[in-house]
Amino acid sequence: MLKEYKAQDIHIPIELLNEMASRIFNTLPTNSIDPYLLQSVVEPPAFYLKDDLRHLKLYSRIQPGLTGLYKIFSLYESVGLQNEKFLLHYIWLCYHEGDLQTIQKLLYIYLQSPSYDSRTLSHVINAFVYNYEVSFAKSLLDSIVAMNKPLSEALVSSTIVAFVKVGALYDNLYDVSQLWLTSENCESLYPKTIALLIKQTYRYGTEKEISLVDELCSALEYDNNFLVQMVRCQAKILHRDNNQKKSLTEEDVSQILKVRNALGKSKHALKIYYESYILFFAKYCTMAMVQLILKEMRKDEIPISKFAYDAVVQHYVSSSKFVLLSQFMQKFVSRRIVRVQKRHQIQFRMTRGLRDVLRKGIRPDYHVIEETLKNLNPTKRRGILESLPAMRMGSSVTRLRVHHFLLAYPRKEHFTKFAEEHLESLNTSDKLFVARRSLNSYNTTATSLLLDSLSDVDMTDGRHMIALNLRLRNCILKKDYAGCVKFIDSFPIDGITLSPYIYDQCRYIEKSLSRQLKGSGALAESIRMALEKLRGLIGDIQIRLDKDEVDIRVLIRDSFRMLSDWVEMSRKQDERKA
């Protein structure tokens, strides 16, 4: 219809189009899904979030309006670009639609303005970043800074946030921050931006880069800012050891509470601080630390937000604690709940894919690297391992080196050498992974070395059961039946949620011991004691599994009732209040 109007030379007033755009702009949801350090002055573009279920509810209501308005603005481009508001709204709509060709043309017009709006420039720069054109976005920012007009800190802050979200190489973050800091027309960096820069530098930077960022922080007098102290404390905990689950010292807890106390009664700062630690502890620590933060939140009368709720739910899911997850969810029932690679795909990644991604300034996804490495010959695997430092993926070297080692079909004696050389750098998951293969090669020495070095703090319920299975099988191979008794006695049967896996494995081991008992001779008594102890464990496991079966039926029924209540409440809820 609009095309027909335009063909008949009937024009909608430009001010009416601007009013339509303003109304949609004012209905944009606030970003409460990302951590505070990754929240930006500009919202992520709709085209980038269309397949992200976390944002589906936020954008589903405004997406049709954005697309429709973008088409209208395209029709009236020739007559509307002289209007400043029309130009700004058109840039914003192109940003959400991912129209890079038009947004580049509009930028050249906008740069002729006497002054610049940081939000509009952020839409332009971020449009290229979210399309994974990081290197081009960086050069574009360089050109804008070189025009010597005053620029707000919000521009570089939103750019760095976008870089982090798309997985840009750390070199791009460092280059952009250095460009900004050395330009007199650029506003000084805020504590939030510095904190994010410190977090990324501690994760991917070299010692020299870490030192330079620390010096920058001191020069800006941000060392005592709570965001800076928070990311430094979290980085210290993360880099303390190679365990996937980190243990905290009394000094850590004391430091966390000390920074919290310095925030006084600032509800906004306390909410940011608590939510950051809930996310951190849910990902890297045990539930006990999450509960500590939840307890402190209650003391300070900070209500649990959807962000904190989702972090706790994710902790239970990743730990396979579904019973505890259900119990937790029932307390918040009114809240919203939120393939094999073909050979030519591997070849494409090696010849073009990875190279193109790096050329655009993006850090390749770890899982893509791992899947690619598994399908390569030894020479190309070594090439990937040697390229990891340039990708700032040094933390992934150990896991990929494990795959490289196992893909070479190592002999029995090779496992001992590998375990001795890499023991300090292997995390718990790596050790169990290698120990399983080592045991299959009948290398009891390497298997014992790996299993004896497991960290208790990093042991999930599943890992406890896997470790017991491997330890018992290893002891039987060594004819160390006293060791079987020791490991059965130390198995925390009352402290974990059992699965049928450990019952089945223990039954297999029972059969193996029974066969050995028949021709055991001098070892008969030792085998008999181990067999009796194992049968006692099997009986205890069976009792608990039988009880769990009954409890799970009740739990499933309660869960469906809870979900039905949630669906009913959602139907009654006014969408405008969601």
VENFEN-V660537 format. One record per backbone hydrogen bond with DSSP energy under -1.0 kcal/mol. NH is the residue of the N-H (numbers start at 1). CO is the residue of the C=O. If there is no record, write none. Layout:
nh,co
NH,CO
NH,CO
This chain:
nh,co
5,1
6,2
7,3
8,4
9,6
10,5
17,13
18,14
19,15
20,16
21,17
22,18
23,19
24,20
25,21
26,22
28,25
32,30
38,35
39,36
47,96
49,45
52,49
55,52
59,55
60,56
63,59
66,62
67,63
68,64
69,65
70,66
71,67
72,68
73,69
74,70
75,71
76,72
80,76
81,77
83,80
87,83
88,84
89,85
90,86
91,87
92,88
93,89
94,90
95,91
96,92
97,93
98,94
99,94
100,98
103,99
104,100
105,101
106,102
107,103
108,104
109,105
110,106
111,107
112,109
113,110
121,117
122,118
123,119
124,120
125,121
126,122
127,123
128,124
129,125
130,126
132,129
133,128
135,360
137,133
138,134
139,135
140,136
141,137
142,138
143,139
144,140
145,141
146,142
147,144
148,145
151,185
155,152
157,153
158,154
159,155
160,156
161,157
162,158
163,159
164,160
165,161
166,162
168,163
169,361
172,169
174,170
175,171
176,172
177,173
178,174
179,175
180,176
181,177
182,178
183,180
186,183
187,151
194,190
195,191
196,192
197,193
198,194
199,195
200,196
201,197
202,198
203,199
204,200
205,201
210,206
211,207
212,208
213,209
214,210
215,211
216,212
217,213
218,214
219,215
220,216
221,218
222,217
225,222
229,225
230,226
231,227
232,228
233,229
234,230
235,231
236,232
237,233
238,234
239,235
246,284
253,249
254,250
255,251
256,252
257,253
258,254
259,255
260,256
261,257
262,258
263,260
264,261
266,263
267,265
270,266
271,267
272,268
273,269
274,270
275,271
276,272
277,273
278,274
279,275
280,276
281,277
282,278
283,279
284,280
285,281
290,286
291,287
292,288
293,289
294,290
295,291
296,292
297,293
298,294
299,295
300,296
301,298
302,297
309,305
310,306
311,307
312,308
313,309
314,310
315,311
316,312
317,313
318,314
319,315
320,317
321,316
322,320
325,321
326,322
327,323
328,324
329,325
330,326
331,328
332,329
335,332
338,336
346,342
347,343
348,344
349,345
350,346
351,347
352,348
353,348
354,349
356,352
357,353
358,354
359,355
360,356
361,358
362,357
363,167
369,365
370,366
371,367
372,368
373,369
374,370
375,372
376,373
381,377
382,378
383,379
384,380
385,381
386,382
387,383
391,387
392,389
393,388
396,393
397,394
400,396
401,397
402,398
403,399
404,400
405,401
406,402
407,403
409,406
417,413
418,414
419,415
420,416
421,417
422,418
423,419
426,422
431,427
432,428
433,429
434,430
435,431
436,432
437,433
438,434
439,435
440,436
442,439
443,438
444,442
447,443
448,444
449,445
450,446
451,447
452,448
454,451
458,455
459,456
464,460
465,461
466,462
467,463
468,464
469,465
470,466
471,467
472,468
473,469
474,470
475,471
476,472
477,473
478,474
480,475
481,479
484,480
485,481
486,482
487,483
488,484
489,485
490,486
493,491
495,492
502,499
504,500
505,501
506,502
507,503
508,504
509,505
510,506
511,507
512,508
513,509
514,510
515,511
516,512
517,513
518,514
520,517
523,520
524,521
527,523
528,524
529,525
530,526
531,527
532,528
533,529
534,530
535,531
536,532
537,533
538,534
539,535
540,536
541,537
542,538
543,539
544,540
545,541
546,542
547,543
548,544
549,545
550,546
551,547
552,548
553,549
554,550
555,551
556,552
557,553
558,554
559,555
560,556
561,557
562,558
563,559
564,560
565,561
566,562
567,563
568,564
569,565
570,566
571,567
572,568
577,574
578,575
